[in-house]
Amino acid sequence: MTDVKSEDTNKKTGWSRRDVLKATSAGAAAGATPMFFTQNAWAEEAIGNYPVKGSEVVLGFNVPQTGAYADEGADELRAYKLAVKHLNNGGGMLDTLKPSKLTGNGILGKKVTYVTGDTQTNADASRTSARRMIERDKVIMVTGGSSSGIAIAQQYLCNELGIIFMCGLTHSNDTTGKDKQRYGFRHFFNAHMTGKALSPVLSKEYGKDRRAFHLTADYSWGHTQQESMQEFTEKEGWSTAGNIMTPLKTTDFSQYLSQVLNSDADVLILNHYGANMVNSLTNAVNFGMRDMQKNGKNLEIVVPLYSRLMAKGAGSANIDGVLGTSGWNWALQDEGSQVFVKTFTDEYGFPPSQAAHTCYVQTLLYANACEMAGTFYPPEVIKALEDFKFTGAGNGETLYRGSDHQCIKDILVMQGKSPSARTSEFDYLKIVDEVDAATVDYDPAIFGGELGPYIPA
Amino acid sequence: MDMTLNAFTLSILTGLQLGSIYVLIALGLTLIFGTLGVVNFAHGALYLIAIYLAVSINNALGFGLALIIVPPVLFIIGVLLERGLIQRFYDRPHTDQILVTFGLAIVLQEFLKWVFGANNIPFTIPAWGNGIIFMHEYLPFLEGFVVYPKWRMILVVVAIVTVSAVFALLHLTRFGLVIRAGMRDAEMLQFLGVNINRRFMVVFGLGAMIAGIAGVFGGPVTQVSPEVGMQLLVPSFLIVVIGGMGSLGGAVLAGILIGMAQSFTAPYIYINTIIIYLITVIILLVRPRGLLGAKGVFE
């Protein structure tokens, strides 16, 4: 009765305590409205796994844990875990990346967690794994991969589902060329940049009157690598004797090397990566090609895309003097590289590979873009990444080019070290030249493709 | 690409060398199938064990010890495998045999990857086998300078010796006589008081041992990485089918044929990748039992 009475009394006055509270909160919300709408006009719209609910944000690391690139994948995963550690607790490149809004307190105040998947270096398996992460684990971003075919497959899927895909190791021109997507970003360099950086060094070392024979891995990356190497070596005055596409699973290249021996080529360009390159190079050495003369010149072998793991697989006696390019190397002396090498080595006991570097940087760049945008809302994060200029990540001043989502940065021309020149068990390659970003830059229009809309259809 | 005499010779040598490795693997496969009636999809994994053992011993203790240790070890592994697993599947359908041996192959492959990593392990060729042979010094019809890796020629010789030894064992010894009789009619042989099971165990061990020999000499050619076993298994199995299930002569013939076909189609990638299947289809259409297949086997 008392309650009813008091209700009646309040009705007379018109304001209850509850009404006052409601009015106050409504007033506060209304007062904040202009800010709310200018910064978060998109807040109501769900894209992919946005909005992120709860106090944690989940990232998806989809790397090859089995298959030919499993060693690269393992190193990528180490780098991702280190990136998560640094994002949550500070340290590493958080201290060198500029400009940076990263605080070491997760992303936008949310603790970073992750799930992992296995791409198996297989397009179907990588898509299944990425889809599982997106649909079951509710990841806000997917990253990883060690093959262009896989990167492109995941990029299309993520674009469709409104999830940002930060490419791992992918070097095909197509990734940010004809197959580029609004939701896909590549920090690693590409085949075109390799051709541009490497060819002048090759003509300086081996002369302008050379005839090259290409053996090429028969998939997206191999094809674009071969085209780029042929284009730029021919610009240096070289001619091309032939090109054979070799199946990705080839382990014995003797049938193709016999064709090289039959030709009048005096340079063999191996457009192979990972285990493929290890096998083709070892086979070529067995065929005596490193001690052979053709056209009165020493027969030379070139490996356009190099990695420490490949050099280790081939053995230093076989790669001694062989030229190629890398995106990054642990021997670099800049502040960003040094801090990354130190924290990685402290954590795992050995220095990181270029695959680890690009994956680590990609994770930090994504996190930083979220902080800059002030939201996980993908279109705003994409805009923050587009045309973002930064330093302190190991490749000099770098531009995340907005028109094709390709990082334009310095790349390295590398040469295999002889067994006697090595200073440690991780020391296989020496840096011959650091080719600056302006030299390897190119017009993105040459590869065609469309990024598509910010809001997926 | 026009084919000069030099190019032709190089392609023949490459075909022989590719064929040799196929023959060595298919020989064990067909021997086991012919005698035991078991389709052993784990045979590629036995080769994988052999190359990893060989590269480990070779790089640490030298090639001589690898050659002495690896084939007998593979023989023992083969015997253990037969006693522990395969013999339980003799009376089961071929599909069960395929499933269990294929599963075993995957387990072994992943185990080796776990222990040694997914990357290639460089196999150092011993000094006496390293380098190249100047083919033009031995073959006067060649013009100018034609070379071929010495190790690959050694592999061809090893394949010839191994095939001859297996043929001799089966056709010139009492053991071989019993085995061949067992292939025809195992039941009758048991009625006659012959312990055919023990001999079958030895045959499985022999098949594994040939994979061991293939691994020691083939490792530097096929390279040492976890995928190699599966990659060789499919062509080798097709070679057994093309040659005629259980026929040793057929396996040798088919192995060389496939090696040559791959070598000569190398410049034409799209034919090169399908040539082995193309040949399989054509031969099975013309001769459903394979080149030298016997009536009643696997039918």
Contacts between the chains, C-beta under 8 A, distances in Angstrom:
chain1	res1	chain2	res2	distance
A	66	B	110	7.3
A	66	B	113	7.3
A	66	B	118	7.6
A	67	B	118	7.2
A	67	B	227	7.7
A	68	B	118	6.7
A	68	B	225	7.6
A	68	B	227	6.2
A	69	B	118	7.3
A	70	B	113	6.7
A	70	B	117	7.6
A	70	B	118	3.4
A	71	B	117	5.6
A	71	B	118	4.9
A	71	B	119	4.6
A	218	B	269	6.1
A	242	B	1	7.8
A	242	B	267	7.7
A	244	B	266	6.7
A	244	B	267	5.9
A	244	B	269	6.5
A	245	B	269	4.2
A	246	B	269	7.2
A	247	B	269	7.4
A	247	B	272	7.6
A	247	B	273	5.3
A	249	B	227	7.0
A	249	B	231	5.5
A	251	B	222	5.1
A	251	B	223	5.0
A	251	B	225	7.3
A	251	B	227	7.4
A	251	B	228	5.5
A	251	B	231	5.9
A	252	B	18	6.8
A	252	B	21	7.4
A	252	B	221	5.7
A	252	B	222	5.5
A	252	B	223	7.5
A	254	B	14	5.1
A	254	B	17	6.1
A	254	B	18	6.8
A	254	B	149	7.9
A	254	B	152	6.6
A	254	B	221	7.5
A	255	B	11	7.9
A	255	B	14	5.2
A	255	B	18	6.5
A	255	B	262	5.6
A	255	B	263	4.8
A	255	B	266	4.0
A	255	B	272	7.7
A	256	B	266	5.4
A	258	B	7	7.8
A	258	B	10	4.4
A	258	B	11	6.1
A	258	B	13	7.6
A	258	B	14	4.7
A	258	B	263	7.0
A	258	B	266	6.9
A	259	B	1	7.4
A	259	B	7	8.0
A	259	B	266	5.6
A	259	B	267	5.5
A	261	B	10	6.1
A	261	B	146	7.8
A	261	B	147	7.2
A	262	B	1	7.8
A	262	B	4	7.3
A	262	B	6	6.7
A	262	B	7	4.2
A	262	B	10	6.1
A	275	B	118	7.6
A	275	B	119	6.8
A	275	B	120	5.4
A	275	B	223	7.8
A	275	B	225	5.4
A	275	B	227	7.4
A	278	B	119	7.3
A	278	B	120	4.2
A	278	B	223	7.1
A	278	B	225	7.9
A	279	B	120	6.6
A	279	B	223	4.7
A	279	B	225	7.9
A	282	B	120	7.6
A	282	B	122	6.7
A	282	B	223	6.5
A	283	B	221	8.0
A	286	B	125	7.2
A	286	B	149	4.5
A	286	B	151	6.3
A	286	B	152	7.3
A	286	B	220	7.1
A	286	B	221	7.8
A	287	B	132	7.0
A	287	B	147	7.5
A	287	B	148	7.7
A	287	B	149	5.4
A	288	B	131	6.8
A	288	B	132	3.8
A	288	B	147	5.7
A	288	B	149	6.7
A	292	B	147	7.5
A	309	B	119	5.9
A	312	B	119	6.9
A	313	B	119	4.6
A	313	B	120	4.0
A	313	B	121	7.5
A	313	B	122	6.9
A	314	B	120	7.4
A	314	B	122	6.6
A	315	B	122	3.7
A	315	B	124	7.8
A	318	B	122	7.3
